[in-house]
Amino acid sequence: MELQEIKHNLTETRGQLLEILAGLSEDQLNKQEDSNSWRIGQVCQHLFKTEELYVVAIKKGLKGEEDSLLENKPVEFLLDRSKKWNAPDIAKPTDELMERQEIVEKLNLSRKKLLELLNTIEDPSILSRRYFTHPVFKEMLLIDWVKSLYLHEQRHMKQINEIIDRHQ
């Protein structure tokens, strides 16, 4: 998958997420089902935190000097909601209640930082030659880091829609 296609998917997915959020009340954003579940606002907080962490990881991976012999990871597994993952502590949301405007601003800012980074890469093929170690998925090519971002977001959009459906 080429970087341009990944950027397109990032944009499409983010647009869908923002559309979902636009249709929710502040109460829906911050309603918590139980102490073991994230509120929709917390899911979004996890998304922008993760994106900011990915920008840092991709920058570090780009500083690598050696080409990697790693194979692409089949990151599509992220879409399987039957498989549960625990977010690393650094990417977990806080208990802070956030208003939609702040959530949207932070999502827009994290995406802006990601796209600025991707747009500075002169030779996109470097993303398929360099890697960085992911806290959950271990050694991953940078292209898989970028691709997994929109798949991760799609996974959490499914979660958000499940939360919405349970409250109707």
C-alpha positions in Angstrom: 0.0 0.0 0.0 1.4 3.3 -1.0 1.7 6.3 1.3 -0.7 8.3 -0.7 -3.4 5.7 -0.3 -2.7 5.5 3.4 -3.0 9.3 3.7 -6.3 9.1 1.9 -7.5 6.3 4.3 -6.4 8.4 7.3 -8.4 11.4 6.0 -11.5 9.3 5.2 -11.4 7.6 8.6 -10.9 10.8 10.5 -13.8 12.4 8.6 -16.1 9.5 9.5 -15.1 9.8 13.2 -15.7 13.5 13.3 -19.1 13.0 11.6 -20.0 10.5 14.4 -18.9 12.9 17.1 -20.8 15.8 15.5 -24.0 13.8 16.0 -23.5 13.2 19.7 -24.5 15.3 22.7 -22.0 16.2 25.4 -23.9 13.8 27.6 -23.4 11.0 25.1 -19.7 11.8 24.9 -19.1 11.6 28.6 -21.6 8.9 29.7 -19.9 5.9 31.3 -21.5 2.5 31.2 -19.5 1.1 34.1 -16.1 1.5 35.8 -14.5 -1.0 33.4 -15.6 0.8 30.2 -14.3 3.9 28.5 -16.6 6.8 27.7 -16.7 7.9 24.1 -14.7 11.0 25.0 -12.0 8.7 26.5 -11.9 6.6 23.4 -11.2 9.8 21.4 -8.6 10.8 24.0 -6.9 7.4 23.5 -7.0 8.0 19.7 -5.2 11.4 19.8 -2.7 10.3 22.5 -1.9 7.2 20.3 -1.5 9.4 17.2 0.9 11.7 19.1 2.9 8.7 20.3 3.1 7.3 16.8 4.5 10.6 15.5 7.3 10.3 18.1 7.9 6.6 17.2 8.0 7.3 13.5 10.4 10.1 13.9 12.7 7.9 16.0 12.4 5.1 13.4 13.3 7.5 10.6 16.6 8.3 12.4 17.6 4.7 12.0 20.6 4.1 9.7 20.1 0.5 8.6 17.5 -1.0 6.2 15.3 -3.6 7.9 14.6 -7.1 6.6 11.3 -7.1 8.4 8.2 -8.3 6.6 5.0 -6.2 6.6 2.8 -7.0 9.6 -0.8 -7.9 8.7 -2.2 -5.0 10.7 -5.7 -5.6 9.5 -6.1 -7.8 12.6 -6.8 -4.5 14.4 -10.3 -4.5 12.9 -11.2 -7.7 14.8 -13.1 -6.5 17.8 -13.4 -10.0 19.2 -9.7 -9.8 20.1 -9.2 -7.5 23.1 -6.0 -5.5 23.6 -5.0 -3.5 26.6 -3.7 0.0 25.7 -0.2 0.7 27.1 -0.4 3.0 30.1 1.0 5.9 28.2 -1.9 5.7 25.7 -4.7 5.3 28.2 -7.1 8.1 28.7 -7.5 10.0 31.9 -10.8 10.4 33.8 -11.0 14.0 32.7 -14.4 15.0 31.1 -13.8 16.7 27.8 -16.2 18.8 25.7 -16.6 17.9 22.0 -14.8 21.1 20.8 -11.7 20.2 22.8 -11.8 16.6 21.6 -12.1 17.7 18.0 -9.3 20.3 18.4 -6.9 17.6 19.9 -7.8 15.1 17.1 -7.2 17.8 14.5 -3.9 18.8 16.1 -2.6 15.2 16.4 -3.5 14.6 12.7 -1.9 17.8 11.7 1.4 16.7 13.4 1.2 13.3 11.7 0.6 14.7 8.2 3.3 17.4 8.6 5.7 14.6 9.4 4.6 12.4 6.5 4.8 15.4 4.2 8.5 16.0 5.1 9.5 12.5 3.9 11.2 13.0 0.6 11.4 9.2 -0.2 8.3 7.5 1.1 9.9 4.1 0.5 12.0 4.7 3.6 8.9 3.9 5.6 9.1 0.3 4.2 12.8 0.0 5.1 12.9 1.4 8.6 11.3 0.1 11.7 10.6 0.9 15.3 9.5 -1.3 18.2 5.8 -1.1 19.0 4.9 -1.6 22.7 2.3 -4.2 21.8 3.1 -5.5 18.3 6.9 -5.5 18.7 9.2 -4.7 15.7 7.1 -3.0 13.0 8.1 -1.3 9.7 7.2 2.4 9.8 4.7 2.0 6.9 2.8 -0.5 9.1 2.8 2.1 12.0 1.2 4.6 9.6 -1.2 2.1 8.2 -2.2 0.8 11.6 -3.3 4.3 12.7 -6.3 4.4 10.5 -7.2 0.8 11.2 -6.8 1.5 14.9 -9.2 4.4 14.5 -11.7 2.3 12.6 -11.5 -0.3 15.4 -12.4 2.4 17.9 -15.1 3.8 15.7 -16.7 0.4 15.9 -16.4 0.6 19.7 -18.0 4.0 19.7 -20.9 2.8 17.5 -21.4 -0.1 19.9 -21.5 2.3 22.8 -24.1 4.5 20.9 -26.2 1.4 20.0 -26.3 0.2 23.6 -27.7 3.6 24.7 -30.6 3.9 22.2 
